[in-house]
Amino acid sequence: MPTTQFDRDSMARWYAREHLKTDPGIERIHYLPTDAGDREIRFIELNTLLADRTDDALEPIDFGIEMGSDNEHKLYVLDVTQNQWTRLQSGELALPSGWSLDDGIAYTK
């Protein structure tokens, strides 16, 4: 079990800057801290290079970071298209279980 202090918000800002800098398809990142664990960062990344999928369930990718160390944490990334983002905001498309758009923080290039 990790014992070092973990600044989730600071790490989220760092990850967001790096993702925006290194992935040309990412236009905007929404960091969703509401109801996330202390060592869990949840991102929705608006990716302009994705093909639009209409019927697929949305499933984030789980990046376990520094597993087994004192700095262990999870980074969940859900890549979506503009259409999917619009549908998420309207409630037409469901977020992954336990996720909320409440108090989300947007990062842009």
CYANA upper distance limits for C-alpha pairs under 8 A (distance plus 0.5 A):
  1 MET  CA     68 GLY  CA      8.16
  1 MET  CA     70 ASP  CA      7.73
  2 PRO  CA     68 GLY  CA      8.34
  2 PRO  CA     69 SER  CA      6.98
  2 PRO  CA     70 ASP  CA      4.68
  2 PRO  CA     71 ASN  CA      6.83
  2 PRO  CA     72 GLU  CA      6.74
  3 THR  CA     70 ASP  CA      6.11
  4 THR  CA     70 ASP  CA      6.12
  4 THR  CA     71 ASN  CA      7.11
  6 PHE  CA     38 ASP  CA      8.27
  6 PHE  CA     39 ARG  CA      7.34
  6 PHE  CA     71 ASN  CA      7.67
  7 ASP  CA     11 MET  CA      6.74
  8 ARG  CA     12 ALA  CA      6.54
  8 ARG  CA     38 ASP  CA      7.35
  8 ARG  CA     39 ARG  CA      6.84
  8 ARG  CA     40 GLU  CA      7.76
  8 ARG  CA     41 ILE  CA      7.30
  9 ASP  CA     13 ARG  CA      6.81
 10 SER  CA     14 TRP  CA      6.86
 11 MET  CA     15 TYR  CA      6.59
 12 ALA  CA     16 ALA  CA      6.49
 12 ALA  CA     31 TYR  CA      7.60
 12 ALA  CA     41 ILE  CA      6.87
 13 ARG  CA     17 ARG  CA      6.70
 14 TRP  CA     18 GLU  CA      6.76
 15 TYR  CA     19 HIS  CA      6.54
 16 ALA  CA     20 LEU  CA      6.56
 16 ALA  CA     29 ILE  CA      7.10
 16 ALA  CA    107 TYR  CA      7.19
 17 ARG  CA     21 LYS  CA      6.52
 17 ARG  CA    107 TYR  CA      8.29
 18 GLU  CA     22 THR  CA      6.53
 19 HIS  CA     23 ASP  CA      6.19
 19 HIS  CA     26 ILE  CA      7.93
 20 LEU  CA     24 PRO  CA      7.68
 20 LEU  CA     26 ILE  CA      6.41
 20 LEU  CA     27 GLU  CA      7.66
 20 LEU  CA     28 ARG  CA      7.97
 20 LEU  CA     29 ILE  CA      8.34
 20 LEU  CA    108 THR  CA      7.67
 20 LEU  CA    109 LYS  CA      6.55
 21 LYS  CA    109 LYS  CA      8.00
 25 GLY  CA     47 ASN  CA      5.48
 25 GLY  CA     48 THR  CA      5.48
 25 GLY  CA     49 LEU  CA      5.49
 25 GLY  CA     50 LEU  CA      8.38
 26 ILE  CA     45 GLU  CA      6.82
 26 ILE  CA     46 LEU  CA      6.16
 26 ILE  CA     47 ASN  CA      4.87
 26 ILE  CA     48 THR  CA      6.82
 26 ILE  CA     49 LEU  CA      8.31
 27 GLU  CA     45 GLU  CA      8.05
 27 GLU  CA     46 LEU  CA      6.16
 27 GLU  CA     47 ASN  CA      6.50
 27 GLU  CA     48 THR  CA      7.24
 27 GLU  CA    108 THR  CA      6.81
 27 GLU  CA    109 LYS  CA      7.19
 28 ARG  CA     45 GLU  CA      6.47
 28 ARG  CA     46 LEU  CA      5.74
 28 ARG  CA     47 ASN  CA      8.06
 28 ARG  CA    106 ALA  CA      7.30
 28 ARG  CA    107 TYR  CA      6.18
 28 ARG  CA    108 THR  CA      5.13
 28 ARG  CA    109 LYS  CA      7.52
 29 ILE  CA     43 PHE  CA      6.89
 29 ILE  CA     44 ILE  CA      6.22
 29 ILE  CA     45 GLU  CA      4.97
 29 ILE  CA     46 LEU  CA      6.69
 29 ILE  CA    106 ALA  CA      6.10
 29 ILE  CA    107 TYR  CA      5.56
 29 ILE  CA    108 THR  CA      6.98
 30 HIS  CA     43 PHE  CA      6.00
 30 HIS  CA     44 ILE  CA      5.56
 30 HIS  CA     45 GLU  CA      6.86
 30 HIS  CA    104 GLY  CA      6.59
 30 HIS  CA    105 ILE  CA      5.97
 30 HIS  CA    106 ALA  CA      4.96
 30 HIS  CA    107 TYR  CA      6.86
 31 TYR  CA     41 ILE  CA      7.84
 31 TYR  CA     42 ARG  CA      6.31
 31 TYR  CA     43 PHE  CA      5.20
 31 TYR  CA     44 ILE  CA      7.15
 31 TYR  CA    104 GLY  CA      6.00
 31 TYR  CA    105 ILE  CA      5.56
 31 TYR  CA    106 ALA  CA      6.80
 31 TYR  CA    107 TYR  CA      8.31
 32 LEU  CA     36 ALA  CA      8.10
 32 LEU  CA     41 ILE  CA      7.87
 32 LEU  CA     42 ARG  CA      5.82
 32 LEU  CA     43 PHE  CA      6.65
 32 LEU  CA     44 ILE  CA      8.26
 32 LEU  CA     99 TRP  CA      7.93
 32 LEU  CA    100 SER  CA      7.20
 32 LEU  CA    101 LEU  CA      6.70
 32 LEU  CA    102 ASP  CA      7.91
 32 LEU  CA    103 ASP  CA      7.50
 32 LEU  CA    104 GLY  CA      5.18
 32 LEU  CA    105 ILE  CA      7.17
 33 PRO  CA     41 ILE  CA      7.28
 33 PRO  CA     42 ARG  CA      7.15
 33 PRO  CA    103 ASP  CA      7.83
 33 PRO  CA    104 GLY  CA      7.20
 34 THR  CA     99 TRP  CA      7.92
 34 THR  CA    100 SER  CA      6.74
 34 THR  CA    101 LEU  CA      8.13
 34 THR  CA    102 ASP  CA      6.90
 34 THR  CA    103 ASP  CA      7.08
 34 THR  CA    104 GLY  CA      8.00
 35 ASP  CA     98 GLY  CA      7.50
 35 ASP  CA     99 TRP  CA      7.51
 35 ASP  CA    100 SER  CA      7.91
 36 ALA  CA     40 GLU  CA      6.30
 36 ALA  CA     41 ILE  CA      7.47
 36 ALA  CA     42 ARG  CA      7.77
 36 ALA  CA     98 GLY  CA      8.48
 36 ALA  CA     99 TRP  CA      8.08
 37 GLY  CA     41 ILE  CA      8.39
 39 ARG  CA     72 GLU  CA      7.99
 39 ARG  CA     73 HIS  CA      5.30
 39 ARG  CA     74 LYS  CA      6.78
 40 GLU  CA     73 HIS  CA      6.40
 40 GLU  CA     74 LYS  CA      5.27
 40 GLU  CA     75 LEU  CA      6.53
 40 GLU  CA     76 TYR  CA      8.05
 41 ILE  CA     73 HIS  CA      8.47
 41 ILE  CA     74 LYS  CA      6.65
 41 ILE  CA     75 LEU  CA      5.32
 41 ILE  CA     76 TYR  CA      6.60
 42 ARG  CA     75 LEU  CA      6.61
 42 ARG  CA     76 TYR  CA      5.32
 42 ARG  CA     77 VAL  CA      6.73
 43 PHE  CA     75 LEU  CA      8.16
 43 PHE  CA     76 TYR  CA      6.53
 43 PHE  CA     77 VAL  CA      5.36
 43 PHE  CA     78 LEU  CA      6.60
 44 ILE  CA     77 VAL  CA      6.44
 44 ILE  CA     78 LEU  CA      5.21
 44 ILE  CA     79 ASP  CA      6.37
 44 ILE  CA     80 VAL  CA      7.46
 45 GLU  CA     77 VAL  CA      7.39
 45 GLU  CA     78 LEU  CA      6.51
 45 GLU  CA     79 ASP  CA      5.24
 45 GLU  CA     80 VAL  CA      6.59
 46 LEU  CA     79 ASP  CA      6.53
 46 LEU  CA     80 VAL  CA      5.62
 46 LEU  CA     81 THR  CA      6.15
 46 LEU  CA     82 GLN  CA      6.86
 46 LEU  CA     85 TRP  CA      7.67
 47 ASN  CA     79 ASP  CA      6.60
 47 ASN  CA     80 VAL  CA      6.35
 47 ASN  CA     81 THR  CA      6.08
 47 ASN  CA     82 GLN  CA      8.04
 48 THR  CA     81 THR  CA      6.70
 48 THR  CA     82 GLN  CA      7.79
 50 LEU  CA     80 VAL  CA      7.83
 50 LEU  CA     81 THR  CA      6.68
 51 ALA  CA     81 THR  CA      7.86
 52 ASP  CA     81 THR  CA      6.51
 52 ASP  CA     83 ASN  CA      7.73
 52 ASP  CA     84 GLN  CA      8.23
 53 ARG  CA     84 GLN  CA      8.39
 54 THR  CA     84 GLN  CA      8.10
 58 LEU  CA     78 LEU  CA      7.80
 58 LEU  CA     94 ALA  CA      8.17
 58 LEU  CA     95 LEU  CA      7.49
 58 LEU  CA     96 PRO  CA      7.14
 59 GLU  CA     78 LEU  CA      6.97
 59 GLU  CA     96 PRO  CA      7.04
 60 PRO  CA     76 TYR  CA      6.25
 60 PRO  CA     77 VAL  CA      5.59
 60 PRO  CA     78 LEU  CA      4.67
 60 PRO  CA     79 ASP  CA      7.82
 60 PRO  CA     96 PRO  CA      8.08
 61 ILE  CA     76 TYR  CA      5.98
 61 ILE  CA     77 VAL  CA      5.68
 61 ILE  CA     78 LEU  CA      6.81
 62 ASP  CA     74 LYS  CA      7.29
 62 ASP  CA     75 LEU  CA      6.56
 62 ASP  CA     76 TYR  CA      5.21
 62 ASP  CA     77 VAL  CA      7.28
 63 PHE  CA     74 LYS  CA      6.30
 63 PHE  CA     75 LEU  CA      5.50
 63 PHE  CA     76 TYR  CA      6.54
 63 PHE  CA     77 VAL  CA      8.32
 64 GLY  CA     72 GLU  CA      7.96
 64 GLY  CA     73 HIS  CA      6.68
 64 GLY  CA     74 LYS  CA      5.17
 64 GLY  CA     75 LEU  CA      6.86
 65 ILE  CA     71 ASN  CA      8.34
 65 ILE  CA     72 GLU  CA      6.18
 65 ILE  CA     73 HIS  CA      5.84
 65 ILE  CA     74 LYS  CA      6.29
 65 ILE  CA     75 LEU  CA      7.61
 66 GLU  CA     70 ASP  CA      8.45
 66 GLU  CA     71 ASN  CA      6.51
 66 GLU  CA     72 GLU  CA      5.22
 66 GLU  CA     73 HIS  CA      7.36
 67 MET  CA     71 ASN  CA      8.16
 67 MET  CA     72 GLU  CA      5.30
 67 MET  CA     73 HIS  CA      7.52
 68 GLY  CA     72 GLU  CA      6.74
 80 VAL  CA     84 GLN  CA      6.25
 80 VAL  CA     85 TRP  CA      6.74
 81 THR  CA     85 TRP  CA      6.67
 82 GLN  CA     86 THR  CA      6.71
 83 ASN  CA     87 ARG  CA      6.78
 84 GLN  CA     88 LEU  CA      6.56
 84 GLN  CA     93 LEU  CA      7.72
 85 TRP  CA     89 GLN  CA      6.73
 86 THR  CA     90 SER  CA      6.86
 87 ARG  CA     91 GLY  CA      6.63
 87 ARG  CA     92 GLU  CA      5.49
 87 ARG  CA     93 LEU  CA      5.70
 88 LEU  CA     92 GLU  CA      6.53
 88 LEU  CA     93 LEU  CA      5.27
 88 LEU  CA     94 ALA  CA      6.75
 88 LEU  CA     95 LEU  CA      7.27
 89 GLN  CA    101 LEU  CA      8.39
 95 LEU  CA     99 TRP  CA      6.50
 95 LEU  CA    100 SER  CA      7.70
